[in-house]
Amino acid sequence: MGNDRVRVGIIGASGYGGIQLMRLLLEHPKVTITYLAGHSSAGKPYTDLYPHLTHRVDLTIEPIDLMAIAERCDVVFMGLPNGLACDMTPMLLEKGCKVLDLSADYRFRNLSTYTEWYKKERQDQGVNSRAVYGLPELYREAVKDAQLIGCPGCYPTASLLALSPLIKQGLIDPDTVIIDAKSGTSGGGREAKVNMLLAEAEGSLGAYGVAKHRHTPEIEQIASDLAGADLKLQFTPHLIPIVRGILATVYAKLRDPGLVRDDLITIYSAFYRASPFVKILPHGVYPQTKWAWGTNLCYIGIETDPRTGRVIVLSAIDNLVKGQAGQAVQCLNLMMGWDEALGLPQLAFYP
């Protein structure tokens, strides 16, 4: 192992987020994976879970031993179910590790909001106050200086990248915002669930978490931060019978109905000019999930409807990459002072 390589551990490496991190970190030129940790899979070779990596990985999943992890890792990715990372992170930070949490535990500034939606009481306000929301397109400078990152959810990533320029520039009436989003089945994780079975999901489309999905307050928190006012937004997620990808369609009433599509394309292009992973599409082109497959890109298409005075913004991401593991690696790159795009794919598996 070269001395210039950063030692990385993954706690909760067995799920889809974990395997995406493995794919990205194995190809990353500046890191070495030194610890894989898990509960139920502890003691198993990682390739028992993912045999396709037999030629690349010779690591066994170890028990979650925080002292051992802190000794052997400079950076720790947490890929655990909600409510577990917050019990482990304080010690890892104390021992000098940088922590990137892929769960919801460090996404909320107000822990009472977290408790309301995730049903876990928290006593770690001090640690939580150090967390930076890991959406680099909005908080790049804060991410660079962070020790603890709360990586965004996949729906909030797609939704906020579509919405942020409109809210930040005061171009819309925020009370009129409607987010209609659709995700592939991998967003539900690797555990067996009846509604994710091929026989259940194939050929069907349905909404879930209507008016009460946990990503709603996360989107509202960041949108309110951008607006400088407390916003309430309407968000409805749907399950579609594909493996990966999110398409978010955002509707809102323009304050100035004279704004046309090309004006907004110019505004969006300027807003994201320093963001290598956001691609603003030319007029009349609307994104498709397959374009982002396997990449850390977000494709954004914009339209205005002069008849209704509304703007319609569509964003497409891979929920497992820009919506999860890739975004975490993007944050790692910034935290380490590396090129933001280092080791992150920008060419889709297509078709």
C-alpha positions as CSV (number, residue, x, y, z in Angstrom):
1,M,0.0,0.0,0.0
2,G,1.4,3.4,-1.0
3,N,1.9,5.9,1.7
4,D,0.0,8.5,-0.3
5,R,-3.2,6.5,-0.4
6,V,-6.0,7.3,2.1
7,R,-7.2,4.3,4.1
8,V,-11.0,3.8,3.8
9,G,-13.5,1.7,5.7
10,I,-17.1,0.9,4.8
11,I,-19.4,0.0,7.7
12,G,-22.5,-1.7,6.2
13,A,-20.8,-2.9,3.0
14,S,-23.3,-5.6,2.1
15,G,-26.1,-3.5,0.6
16,Y,-26.5,-1.8,-2.7
17,G,-24.9,1.4,-1.4
18,G,-22.0,-0.7,-0.2
19,I,-21.4,-2.4,-3.5
20,Q,-21.6,0.9,-5.3
21,L,-18.9,2.3,-3.0
22,M,-16.8,-0.8,-3.6
23,R,-17.0,-0.3,-7.4
24,L,-16.1,3.4,-7.1
25,L,-13.4,3.1,-4.4
26,L,-11.7,0.1,-6.1
27,E,-11.2,2.2,-9.2
28,H,-10.2,5.4,-7.2
29,P,-6.5,6.3,-7.6
30,K,-6.0,7.7,-4.2
31,V,-7.7,5.3,-1.7
32,T,-7.2,1.8,-0.4
33,I,-10.1,-0.1,1.2
34,T,-8.8,-1.4,4.5
35,Y,-11.9,-2.4,6.5
36,L,-15.3,-3.8,5.6
37,A,-17.7,-4.0,8.6
38,G,-21.2,-5.4,9.1
39,H,-23.5,-7.1,11.6
40,S,-25.3,-10.0,10.0
41,S,-22.7,-10.7,7.4
42,A,-19.6,-10.5,9.7
43,G,-17.2,-13.4,9.2
44,K,-18.1,-13.9,5.5
45,P,-15.8,-13.2,2.6
46,Y,-17.2,-10.2,0.8
47,T,-17.2,-12.3,-2.4
48,D,-19.7,-14.7,-0.8
49,L,-22.2,-11.8,-1.1
50,Y,-20.9,-10.5,-4.5
51,P,-19.1,-13.3,-6.3
52,H,-18.5,-11.1,-9.4
53,L,-15.7,-9.4,-7.4
54,T,-13.7,-12.6,-6.8
55,H,-10.9,-11.4,-9.1
56,R,-10.6,-8.0,-7.3
57,V,-11.5,-8.3,-3.6
58,D,-9.9,-10.5,-0.9
59,L,-11.5,-8.9,2.1
60,T,-13.7,-10.5,4.8
61,I,-16.5,-8.6,6.4
62,E,-15.5,-8.0,10.0
63,P,-17.6,-7.2,13.1
64,I,-18.2,-3.5,13.8
65,D,-15.2,-2.8,16.2
66,L,-15.0,1.0,16.3
67,M,-11.5,1.1,17.9
68,A,-10.1,-1.2,15.2
69,I,-11.8,0.8,12.5
70,A,-10.4,4.0,13.8
71,E,-6.9,2.5,13.9
72,R,-7.0,1.2,10.4
73,C,-9.0,3.9,8.6
74,D,-8.6,7.6,7.9
75,V,-12.1,7.9,6.4
76,V,-15.2,5.8,7.1
77,F,-18.3,5.5,5.0
78,M,-21.4,4.5,7.0
79,G,-23.9,2.5,4.9
80,L,-26.2,1.4,7.8
81,P,-30.0,1.6,8.3
82,N,-31.2,4.9,9.8
83,G,-30.6,5.3,13.5
84,L,-27.4,3.4,13.8
85,A,-24.7,5.7,12.5
86,C,-25.4,8.4,15.2
87,D,-24.4,5.9,17.9
88,M,-21.0,5.1,16.3
89,T,-19.9,8.4,14.7
90,P,-19.0,10.4,17.8
91,M,-16.2,7.9,18.7
92,L,-14.9,7.8,15.2
93,L,-14.7,11.5,15.0
94,E,-13.0,11.6,18.4
95,K,-10.3,9.3,17.1
96,G,-9.7,11.5,14.1
97,C,-11.6,9.8,11.3
98,K,-13.5,11.6,8.7
99,V,-17.1,10.2,8.4
100,L,-19.5,10.2,5.5
101,D,-22.9,8.9,6.5
102,L,-25.2,7.6,3.8
103,S,-28.2,7.3,6.1
104,A,-30.5,10.1,7.3
105,D,-28.8,10.5,10.7
106,Y,-26.8,13.6,10.0
107,R,-29.0,15.3,7.3
108,F,-31.1,17.4,9.7
109,R,-29.9,20.5,11.6
110,N,-32.9,20.2,13.9
111,L,-32.8,16.8,15.7
112,S,-36.5,17.1,16.7
113,T,-37.3,17.0,13.0
114,Y,-35.3,13.9,12.7
115,T,-37.0,12.3,15.7
116,E,-40.4,13.2,14.4
117,W,-39.8,11.5,11.0
118,Y,-37.4,8.7,12.0
119,K,-38.7,7.9,15.5
120,K,-35.4,7.9,17.3
121,E,-34.5,10.1,20.2
122,R,-31.1,11.8,19.9
123,Q,-28.7,13.2,22.5
124,D,-25.8,14.1,20.1
125,Q,-26.7,17.7,19.2
126,G,-23.1,18.7,19.6
127,V,-21.8,16.2,17.0
128,N,-24.8,16.8,14.8
129,S,-24.1,20.5,14.6
130,R,-20.8,19.7,13.0
131,A,-22.4,17.8,10.1
132,V,-22.4,19.3,6.7
133,Y,-25.2,18.4,4.2
134,G,-23.3,16.7,1.4
135,L,-24.8,18.2,-1.7
136,P,-21.6,19.8,-3.2
137,E,-23.5,21.8,-5.8
138,L,-24.9,23.9,-2.9
139,Y,-22.5,23.5,-0.1
140,R,-19.1,22.9,-1.8
141,E,-17.0,25.1,0.4
142,A,-18.5,23.8,3.7
143,V,-17.9,20.2,2.4
144,K,-14.2,21.0,1.9
145,D,-13.7,21.8,5.5
146,A,-16.0,19.1,7.0
147,Q,-15.1,16.1,9.2
148,L,-18.7,14.8,9.1
149,I,-20.9,14.6,6.1
150,G,-24.6,13.8,6.1
151,C,-25.0,12.5,2.6
152,P,-28.4,13.5,1.0
153,G,-31.1,11.1,0.1
154,C,-31.6,10.1,-3.6
155,Y,-35.0,11.8,-4.0
156,P,-33.8,15.1,-2.4
157,T,-30.7,15.1,-4.6
158,A,-32.8,14.9,-7.8
159,S,-35.4,17.3,-6.5
160,L,-33.1,19.9,-5.0
161,L,-30.8,20.1,-8.1
162,A,-34.0,20.7,-10.2
163,L,-35.4,23.3,-7.7
164,S,-32.4,25.2,-6.3
165,P,-31.9,27.9,-8.9
166,L,-35.6,28.8,-8.9
167,I,-35.7,29.2,-5.2
168,K,-32.3,30.8,-4.7
169,Q,-33.1,33.4,-7.4
170,G,-36.7,34.0,-6.1
171,L,-38.1,33.1,-9.6
172,I,-41.1,31.1,-8.3
173,D,-43.9,31.2,-5.8
174,P,-42.7,28.4,-3.5
175,D,-46.2,27.7,-2.2
176,T,-47.0,26.3,-5.7
177,V,-44.1,23.8,-5.9
178,I,-45.1,20.2,-6.7
179,I,-42.4,17.5,-6.9
180,D,-43.5,14.3,-8.7
181,A,-40.6,11.8,-8.6
182,K,-40.2,8.2,-9.7
183,S,-37.5,5.7,-8.7
184,G,-36.3,2.3,-9.6
185,T,-36.5,-0.6,-7.2
186,S,-32.9,-0.5,-6.1
187,G,-33.9,2.5,-4.0
188,G,-35.6,0.1,-1.6
189,G,-32.3,-1.7,-0.8
190,R,-31.3,-5.3,-1.0
191,E,-33.4,-6.8,1.7
192,A,-36.3,-9.0,0.5
193,K,-39.5,-7.1,0.3
194,V,-42.7,-8.3,-1.4
195,N,-43.4,-5.1,-3.3
196,M,-39.9,-5.3,-4.8
197,L,-40.4,-8.8,-6.2
198,L,-40.3,-8.9,-10.0
199,A,-43.7,-10.4,-10.1
200,E,-45.1,-7.5,-8.1
201,A,-43.2,-4.6,-9.6
202,E,-43.0,-5.5,-13.2
203,G,-45.6,-3.8,-15.5
204,S,-46.9,-1.7,-12.6
205,L,-46.5,1.9,-11.4
206,G,-47.7,3.2,-8.1
207,A,-47.2,6.0,-5.6
208,Y,-46.1,5.4,-2.0
209,G,-45.5,7.6,1.1
210,V,-48.1,10.0,-0.2
211,A,-48.0,13.3,1.8
212,K,-45.8,11.6,4.4
213,H,-42.5,10.4,2.8
214,R,-39.4,10.9,5.0
215,H,-37.6,12.8,2.3
216,T,-40.1,15.6,2.4
217,P,-38.7,17.4,5.4
218,E,-35.2,17.0,4.1
219,I,-36.1,18.7,0.8
220,E,-38.0,21.4,2.8
221,Q,-35.0,22.1,5.1
222,I,-32.6,22.8,2.2
223,A,-35.2,24.7,0.1
224,S,-35.9,26.9,3.2
225,D,-32.2,27.5,3.6
226,L,-32.0,28.7,0.0
227,A,-35.1,30.9,0.3
228,G,-34.3,32.3,3.7
229,A,-37.8,31.4,4.8
230,D,-39.7,28.4,6.1
231,L,-41.1,26.5,3.0
232,K,-43.6,23.7,2.8
233,L,-43.4,21.6,-0.5
234,Q,-45.6,18.9,-2.0
235,F,-43.6,15.7,-2.7
236,T,-44.9,12.4,-4.1
237,P,-42.6,9.4,-4.8
238,H,-43.5,6.5,-7.1
239,L,-42.0,3.1,-7.7
240,I,-41.3,2.2,-11.3
241,P,-40.3,-1.2,-12.6
242,I,-36.7,-0.5,-13.5
243,V,-33.6,-1.3,-11.4
244,R,-31.9,2.1,-11.1
245,G,-32.7,5.7,-11.8
246,I,-34.8,8.6,-10.6
247,L,-36.7,11.1,-12.7
248,A,-38.1,14.1,-10.7
249,T,-40.5,16.4,-12.4
250,V,-40.9,19.7,-10.6
251,Y,-43.7,22.2,-11.3
252,A,-44.0,25.7,-9.9
253,K,-45.7,29.1,-10.8
254,L,-43.3,31.7,-12.1
255,R,-43.3,35.1,-10.4
256,D,-42.6,36.6,-13.8
257,P,-44.7,34.8,-16.4
258,G,-42.6,36.6,-19.1
259,L,-39.6,34.4,-18.3
260,V,-39.1,31.9,-21.2
261,R,-37.4,28.6,-21.4
262,D,-34.1,30.0,-22.9
263,D,-33.9,32.6,-20.0
264,L,-34.1,29.8,-17.5
265,I,-31.6,27.6,-19.3
266,T,-29.2,30.6,-19.1
267,I,-29.9,31.0,-15.4
268,Y,-29.4,27.3,-14.7
269,S,-26.2,27.1,-16.7
270,A,-24.8,30.0,-14.7
271,F,-25.9,28.6,-11.4
272,Y,-24.2,25.2,-12.1
273,R,-21.2,26.6,-14.0
274,A,-18.8,25.2,-11.4
275,S,-20.6,21.9,-11.0
276,P,-19.0,19.2,-13.2
277,F,-21.8,16.7,-12.7
278,V,-24.8,18.8,-13.5
279,K,-25.6,18.9,-17.2
280,I,-28.2,21.4,-18.4
281,L,-29.9,20.1,-21.6
282,P,-30.6,22.3,-24.6
283,H,-34.1,23.6,-25.2
284,G,-36.6,20.9,-26.1
285,V,-34.5,18.1,-24.7
286,Y,-35.8,16.3,-21.6
287,P,-33.7,13.8,-19.6
288,Q,-34.2,10.1,-19.3
289,T,-33.0,7.9,-16.5
290,K,-30.9,5.6,-18.7
291,W,-28.7,8.6,-19.7
292,A,-27.4,8.7,-16.1
293,W,-27.1,4.9,-15.5
294,G,-23.9,4.1,-13.6
295,T,-22.7,7.8,-13.6
296,N,-22.5,10.6,-11.1
297,L,-24.3,12.9,-13.4
298,C,-27.6,14.8,-13.1
299,Y,-29.3,15.7,-16.3
300,I,-31.7,18.7,-16.2
301,G,-34.3,19.7,-18.7
302,I,-36.3,22.9,-18.5
303,E,-39.6,24.0,-20.0
304,T,-42.1,26.8,-19.5
305,D,-45.8,26.8,-20.1
306,P,-47.0,30.3,-21.0
307,R,-50.6,29.1,-20.9
308,T,-50.4,28.3,-17.1
309,G,-47.5,30.5,-16.2
310,R,-45.6,27.5,-14.8
311,V,-42.0,26.3,-15.1
312,I,-41.4,22.5,-15.5
313,V,-38.0,21.2,-14.5
314,L,-37.0,17.6,-15.0
315,S,-33.9,15.9,-13.5
316,A,-32.6,12.4,-14.0
317,I,-29.9,10.7,-11.8
318,D,-28.8,7.2,-11.0
319,N,-30.2,6.8,-7.4
320,L,-27.3,4.6,-6.4
321,V,-24.5,6.8,-7.7
322,K,-25.3,10.6,-7.7
323,G,-28.2,9.7,-5.3
324,Q,-25.9,7.8,-2.9
325,A,-22.4,6.3,-3.2
326,G,-21.1,8.6,-6.0
327,Q,-22.1,11.7,-4.2
328,A,-20.4,10.4,-1.1
329,V,-17.2,9.9,-3.0
330,Q,-17.6,13.4,-4.6
331,C,-17.7,14.8,-1.0
332,L,-14.6,12.7,-0.1
333,N,-12.7,14.2,-3.0
334,L,-13.6,17.7,-1.8
335,M,-12.7,16.9,1.8
336,M,-9.3,15.7,0.8
337,G,-8.5,18.6,-1.5
338,W,-8.6,16.4,-4.6
339,D,-10.3,17.1,-8.0
340,E,-14.0,16.9,-7.3
341,A,-14.5,14.5,-10.2
342,L,-11.7,12.1,-9.4
343,G,-12.6,8.4,-9.9
344,L,-16.3,9.2,-10.7
345,P,-17.9,7.9,-13.9
346,Q,-19.4,10.4,-16.4
347,L,-20.2,7.9,-19.2
348,A,-23.4,5.9,-18.8
349,F,-23.9,2.2,-19.5
350,Y,-26.0,2.6,-22.6
351,P,-28.3,1.2,-23.8
